[in-house]
Amino acid sequence: MDYRTVLVALGADPDCASRVRMAADLAASFGAHVTGVSATGLRLDPVRGVGDDVARHMAASRGRLLSQATLQGEILHSTMAAHAPGVPFSHRVVEEETGWVLAQEARVADLAVMARPVATQEVPSLGAGAAEYVLLNAGRPVLLVPQAFRRLHGGHMAIAWDGQREAARAVADAMPLLLRASHVTIIGVWDDRGEPRADSEPVAGLRHYLQRHGIVAGVRNVQQAGPVAARLLDAVGALGADMLVAGGYGHSRMRELIMGGTTRTLMHHAPVPLLLSH
């Protein structure tokens, strides 16, 4: 399977053009279509009986949001023309909340390219961020990218593997990239009871699965002593990996899906592109 539709989240941030360029480079490699998505926020429709001043304020606010979307579209067009001529693309503007819009649009894409969330406090806030919402609700893999442009294919890819459903889903979703990687390393996460050999299960099962796809993967085992995310990021740094593939774990709390601590830490602190699946 190849990626045929790559969604890129557009925004007012200064790294929007770099993110578009990364998505365009990825699409050029796979012969894919780039869909740039602008979400204006909550819809501001005219409301009868609110008074002229309020109506004018709402109209002005809506106009500013649509103007921002127009500027994002111009960034999409100019970046695609400069760095990926010939790669097909389109621009979608939707007047709804960002996370909801991106989740809806991602459901008809193969991969959603988004900015890495800004690292904040470790205690989760009420209300999930856009990247978390998309990951938990789109049913598609999310690729969180750093600020500066970098190639998203052809490098050394690491897989965070604990044998769980989410990790298996992430490996399957990342397969087009894994097939183009120069190196693949499985980072096996184990508890303190022991550190298995490379031919032990369930790492062996994943190695054989990848080998049947023509991928010869190395193995690096880490014990789960202390925060798992920190051990994973240390391993990524030691390996010099260019991308991390991991399962995205969520928990239901007070009727709201939020990310688990390991996933949130990876999302906020991974120094390399991070492909997550839920």
C-alpha positions as CSV (number, residue, x, y, z in Angstrom):
1,M,0.0,0.0,0.0
2,D,1.1,3.5,-0.8
3,Y,-0.1,6.8,0.6
4,R,-2.4,8.5,-2.1
5,T,-3.8,11.4,-0.1
6,V,-1.6,13.3,2.4
7,L,-3.5,15.8,4.6
8,V,-1.5,18.8,6.0
9,A,-2.9,21.0,8.7
10,L,-2.5,24.6,7.8
11,G,-2.3,27.4,10.4
12,A,-1.2,30.8,11.3
13,D,2.1,29.6,12.8
14,P,5.4,30.6,11.2
15,D,6.2,26.9,10.4
16,C,3.2,26.4,8.2
17,A,5.2,26.6,4.9
18,S,7.8,24.1,6.2
19,R,5.1,21.7,7.1
20,V,3.5,22.0,3.7
21,R,6.9,21.4,2.1
22,M,7.4,18.2,4.1
23,A,3.9,17.0,3.1
24,A,4.7,17.9,-0.5
25,D,8.0,16.0,-0.5
26,L,6.2,13.0,1.0
27,A,3.5,13.2,-1.7
28,A,6.0,13.5,-4.5
29,S,7.7,10.2,-3.3
30,F,4.4,8.3,-3.2
31,G,2.6,10.0,-6.2
32,A,0.0,11.3,-3.7
33,H,-2.4,14.3,-3.6
34,V,-1.8,16.9,-0.9
35,T,-4.9,18.3,0.8
36,G,-4.3,21.5,2.8
37,V,-6.9,22.1,5.5
38,S,-7.7,25.4,7.1
39,A,-10.1,25.4,10.1
40,T,-11.4,28.8,11.1
41,G,-12.6,27.8,14.5
42,L,-16.2,27.9,15.7
43,R,-18.7,28.9,13.0
44,L,-19.9,32.5,13.4
45,D,-23.2,32.7,11.6
46,P,-25.4,35.8,11.8
47,V,-27.8,35.7,14.7
48,R,-31.1,37.5,14.6
49,G,-32.0,39.9,17.4
50,V,-28.5,40.4,18.8
51,G,-28.3,44.0,17.9
52,D,-26.4,45.8,15.2
53,D,-23.1,46.2,17.2
54,V,-22.9,42.6,18.0
55,A,-23.8,41.6,14.5
56,R,-21.0,43.9,13.1
57,H,-18.5,42.4,15.6
58,M,-19.4,38.9,14.6
59,A,-19.1,39.7,10.9
60,A,-15.8,41.4,11.4
61,S,-14.5,38.4,13.4
62,R,-15.7,36.0,10.7
63,G,-14.0,38.1,8.1
64,R,-10.7,38.0,9.9
65,L,-10.8,34.2,10.3
66,L,-11.6,33.8,6.6
67,S,-8.8,36.2,5.7
68,Q,-6.4,34.0,7.7
69,A,-7.6,30.9,5.8
70,T,-7.0,32.8,2.5
71,L,-3.5,33.6,3.5
72,Q,-2.9,29.9,4.5
73,G,-4.2,28.9,1.0
74,E,-1.7,31.3,-0.6
75,I,1.1,29.7,1.5
76,L,0.0,26.3,0.3
77,H,-0.1,27.4,-3.4
78,S,3.3,29.2,-3.3
79,T,5.1,26.4,-1.4
80,M,3.7,23.7,-3.7
81,A,4.7,25.7,-6.8
82,A,8.2,26.3,-5.5
83,H,9.0,22.9,-4.1
84,A,6.7,20.4,-5.6
85,P,5.6,21.4,-9.1
86,G,3.4,18.9,-10.7
87,V,2.2,17.4,-7.4
88,P,-1.6,17.7,-7.2
89,F,-3.1,19.6,-4.3
90,S,-6.3,21.2,-3.0
91,H,-7.3,23.6,-0.3
92,R,-10.2,23.0,2.1
93,V,-11.6,25.8,4.3
94,V,-14.1,24.7,7.0
95,E,-15.7,27.0,9.5
96,E,-15.7,24.7,12.5
97,E,-13.4,23.8,15.5
98,T,-9.9,22.8,14.4
99,G,-9.7,19.3,15.9
100,W,-13.2,18.3,14.6
101,V,-12.4,19.6,11.1
102,L,-9.0,17.8,10.8
103,A,-10.5,14.6,12.2
104,Q,-13.3,14.7,9.6
105,E,-10.9,15.5,6.7
106,A,-8.3,12.9,7.9
107,R,-10.8,10.1,7.6
108,V,-10.6,10.5,3.8
109,A,-6.8,10.7,3.8
110,D,-4.1,8.1,4.3
111,L,-1.9,10.3,6.6
112,A,-2.4,13.5,8.5
113,V,0.7,15.7,8.8
114,M,0.4,18.1,11.8
115,A,2.7,20.3,13.8
116,R,4.1,18.8,17.0
117,P,2.2,20.2,20.0
118,V,4.1,22.8,22.0
119,A,5.5,21.3,25.2
120,T,3.6,22.5,28.2
121,Q,2.9,21.2,31.7
122,E,3.0,17.5,32.2
123,V,-0.4,17.5,33.9
124,P,-3.1,17.1,31.2
125,S,-5.5,20.0,30.8
126,L,-9.2,19.7,30.4
127,G,-9.9,19.4,26.7
128,A,-7.7,17.6,24.3
129,G,-5.5,19.5,21.8
130,A,-6.1,19.2,18.1
131,A,-3.4,16.6,17.5
132,E,-4.7,14.4,20.3
133,Y,-8.3,14.8,19.1
134,V,-7.4,13.8,15.5
135,L,-5.4,10.8,16.7
136,L,-8.2,9.5,18.8
137,N,-11.1,10.3,16.4
138,A,-9.9,10.1,12.8
139,G,-9.0,6.5,12.5
140,R,-5.9,7.4,10.5
141,P,-2.3,7.8,11.4
142,V,-1.0,11.2,12.5
143,L,2.5,12.3,11.6
144,L,3.7,15.0,14.0
145,V,6.6,17.0,12.5
146,P,9.2,19.4,13.9
147,Q,9.6,23.0,12.9
148,A,12.4,22.9,10.3
149,F,12.0,21.1,7.0
150,R,13.3,17.6,6.8
151,R,12.7,14.6,4.5
152,L,10.1,12.3,6.0
153,H,11.1,9.2,4.0
154,G,14.3,7.2,3.3
155,G,16.0,7.5,6.7
156,H,16.4,5.4,9.8
157,M,13.0,4.5,11.3
158,A,12.6,3.2,14.9
159,I,9.5,1.3,16.0
160,A,8.4,1.5,19.7
161,W,7.1,-2.1,20.2
162,D,5.3,-3.5,23.2
163,G,3.2,-6.1,21.3
164,Q,-0.1,-4.2,21.9
165,R,-2.9,-3.4,19.4
166,E,-2.0,0.2,19.0
167,A,1.6,-0.6,18.2
168,A,0.6,-3.2,15.7
169,R,-1.7,-0.6,14.0
170,A,1.1,1.9,13.9
171,V,3.4,-0.5,12.2
172,A,0.8,-1.4,9.5
173,D,0.0,2.3,8.9
174,A,3.8,3.1,8.7
175,M,4.5,0.3,6.2
176,P,4.9,2.6,3.1
177,L,7.5,4.5,5.0
178,L,9.2,1.5,6.5
179,L,9.6,0.0,3.0
180,R,11.5,3.1,1.9
181,A,13.6,3.4,5.1
182,S,17.4,3.0,4.9
183,H,17.3,1.2,8.3
184,V,14.6,-0.1,10.6
185,T,15.1,-0.8,14.3
186,I,12.6,-2.3,16.7
187,I,12.8,-0.8,20.2
188,G,11.4,-3.5,22.4
189,V,9.9,-2.2,25.7
190,W,10.0,-4.7,28.6
191,D,9.5,-4.6,32.3
192,D,12.2,-5.2,34.9
193,R,11.7,-9.0,34.9
194,G,14.0,-9.5,32.0
195,E,15.4,-8.3,28.8
196,P,14.7,-10.9,26.0
197,R,17.0,-11.8,23.1
198,A,16.3,-10.5,19.6
199,D,14.8,-13.9,18.7
200,S,12.4,-13.9,21.6
201,E,8.7,-13.3,21.3
202,P,7.0,-11.0,20.6
203,V,9.9,-9.1,19.0
204,A,10.6,-12.2,16.8
205,G,7.1,-12.1,15.5
206,L,7.4,-8.5,14.4
207,R,10.9,-9.1,12.9
208,H,9.5,-12.1,10.8
209,Y,6.4,-10.0,9.8
210,L,8.7,-7.2,8.6
211,Q,11.1,-9.6,6.9
212,R,8.2,-11.0,4.8
213,H,7.7,-7.5,3.5
214,G,11.4,-7.3,2.6
215,I,12.4,-5.3,5.7
216,V,15.4,-6.5,7.8
217,A,15.0,-4.9,11.2
218,G,17.5,-4.6,14.0
219,V,16.5,-4.8,17.6
220,R,17.2,-2.7,20.7
221,N,15.6,-3.7,23.9
222,V,15.0,-1.3,26.8
223,Q,13.7,-2.1,30.2
224,Q,10.7,-0.3,31.6
225,A,12.6,1.3,34.6
226,G,11.2,4.7,35.1
227,P,9.1,6.7,32.5
228,V,8.7,4.7,29.3
229,A,8.7,7.8,27.1
230,A,12.1,8.9,28.4
231,R,13.6,5.5,27.8
232,L,12.2,5.5,24.2
233,L,13.5,8.9,23.5
234,D,16.9,8.0,24.9
235,A,17.0,5.0,22.6
236,V,16.0,7.1,19.6
237,G,18.8,9.5,20.3
238,A,21.3,6.7,20.8
239,L,20.3,5.1,17.5
240,G,20.4,8.3,15.6
241,A,16.9,7.5,14.3
242,D,15.2,9.9,11.9
243,M,11.6,8.9,12.8
244,L,9.7,7.1,15.6
245,V,6.6,4.9,15.0
246,A,4.5,4.3,18.0
247,G,1.0,3.4,19.2
248,G,-1.1,6.2,20.5
249,Y,-2.8,5.2,23.8
250,G,-5.9,7.0,25.1
251,H,-7.9,6.7,28.3
252,S,-11.5,7.6,29.0
253,R,-11.8,10.1,31.8
254,M,-14.9,12.1,32.8
255,R,-16.5,11.2,29.4
256,E,-13.5,12.8,27.6
257,L,-10.8,10.9,25.8
258,I,-7.3,12.0,26.8
259,M,-3.9,10.8,26.0
260,G,-1.9,8.5,28.3
261,G,1.2,9.9,29.8
262,T,3.7,8.1,27.6
263,T,1.9,9.1,24.4
264,R,1.6,12.8,25.5
265,T,5.3,13.0,26.4
266,L,6.3,11.6,23.0
267,M,3.9,14.0,21.2
268,H,5.4,17.0,23.0
269,H,9.1,16.1,23.3
270,A,10.0,13.8,20.4
271,P,13.0,15.5,18.6
272,V,12.2,13.6,15.4
273,P,9.0,13.1,13.3
274,L,6.6,10.9,15.2
275,L,4.0,8.7,13.5
276,L,1.2,7.7,15.8
277,S,-1.8,5.4,15.4
278,H,-4.6,4.6,17.7
